[in-house]
């Protein structure tokens, strides 16, 4: 992903907004939107943590991390990402992003006590949820575990509301 792209800059803005609102950025720690979000957070003085995996040992983490937490397997990485986070914001991504979103969605369905806010940003996610609800056995109460918004600004505002933080 090119640092001049709209998607990179959207992720960078998200990281900056999260950090400016007092959130620690915790993501996969590599490149693309993960790098952009960490960069945005660091640019405003925020704290960043990347959860990397030995499977990708040939790929160094991005330069914008304060801390790297290595996992020995993809499964342990997913567990760490889902257990440590207070909430999840997903931008348009690839199969890994889809896997992470599906996992936190399924955890919310199985155990209401484990439910954490899941905010999906953009029209692509709205279309994904439409297709899933049309083509799979997805009930309206399942969809209620997910929120979609149009912009990163809306995502951070909604996150503050869901975590009951005063809006500045």
N, C-alpha and C positions, 0 to 999 in steps of 0.2 A: 504494500500500500504506500503510495507516494505521499510524502509530507505536505504536498501542495493540494492533495485531493480534498473534496468536500467531506468525505467520511472521516479522514484523519483529523481534520479541523473540528468536526463535530465531537469526536472522541476527546480531543484536546480540551475543547470548551467544557465538556462534561467533567473531566478531571479537575479543571480549575474551579468550576462551580461547586463540586463536592468538597474540595479542600477549603474553599472560601466559606463554606457552611459548616466547617468543623468535622467533616467525615474523613476517615482514613481510607485511602484507596487500596483495595486488596483485589488483585486480579492475577491472571496467569503469568505475568512477568516477561512475556516475550515481545514480539513486534506487532505491527499493525495497530489496531485500535487499543491493544493493551499498552503499547509504548506511548501512543498519543495521549491516552488518559493519564498515564503516570507523568508524562511530561507536563501536561496542563496542571496537574496537582502540584508538582515541584515548582513550577513557575510562580505560583502564588504562595509558596512556603508550606505546602501540605506534606503529609507523611504518606509514603507509598511502600507497599509490600507486594512482592511477586511470589507466587507459588509455582515453582518450576518442577520438572519431572526428569528423572534419570534417563528415561526413554529418549529424550531430546538433548542428551548430554553434549552433542556436537554444536548445539545452538546456545550461545551465551544469552543471559537475560539482558533486557534493555538497560541502558545507562541511567535511567531516571528512577531507579529503585533505591530506597533507603535500606531495605532488608530483602534478602532472598530466602525463602523457605523451600528447600528441596524435598521432593517426595520420591520414594523409590519406585512407585508404580503409578499408572494413570488412575487406578481406583483409589489409591491413597490420596492422590492430588485432588480428585473430585470430592472425596470425603472432607479434606481439609478446607477446600474452597466453600463447600456448603455449610460446614459446621461453624467456621469462624465468622462468616459474614452475618450482619444484622439484616441485610436486605440485598436485593439483586436488581441491577439495571442492565439490560441487554440492548446493545446496538445491533445493527445488521451485521451478521457474521457468517461463519461457515458451519461445518458439521460439529466442530468442538463447541461452539456457542449453542447450537441446537441441543447437543447432548447435555450441557450444563443447565439450560432452561428446562428441558424435559425432566431432568433429575429433581430440581427444586420444586417443579410443579407436582411431580409424583409424590415427593415427600410431604408436600402440603395436603394432598388428597388423602394420604394414608394416615397422617397423624396431625390433627389440627393444632396440637401444641407445638409442632415443629414449623408451623406456618410462619413464613417471613415474607415481607412485601416483595413482589416480583413485578417490575415495571419494564415493559417492552417499548422501545422507542422507534417510531416510524411506521410508514405504510406497509413495509415489507412484513413486519410482525403481524399487523392487522390481517393481511392476506393469509399468512401462515395459519393463524387461528381460525379464519373462515374455512380454509381448506380442511384443516384437521376436524373441525366440527361437522363438516359435510361428509367427509370420507372415512372417519374413524368413529368409534363409540365414545364420543366426548359429549358429556351432558352440560347443560347450562350451569349447573353448580360446579362443574369442573372448570369451566371458563371463568367463574367468579374468582378463582385463585390468581388470575392474571389481570394485569392492568395494562392498557396500551395508551400511549400519549404520542403527540406529534413531534415534540421537540425535547432536547436535553434540558431546556429551561423548565418545561412542564414536568419532566421527570424528577428534577431536584425539588421543585415545589411540592409535588405529590409525595415524595419521599419524606420531606419534613412533616407534612400533614400526617402521614401514616405512622411515623415514629414520634409523633406529638412534640415536635420541636417548634418553638416560636418562629414565625416567619419574619425575617428582618425587613 
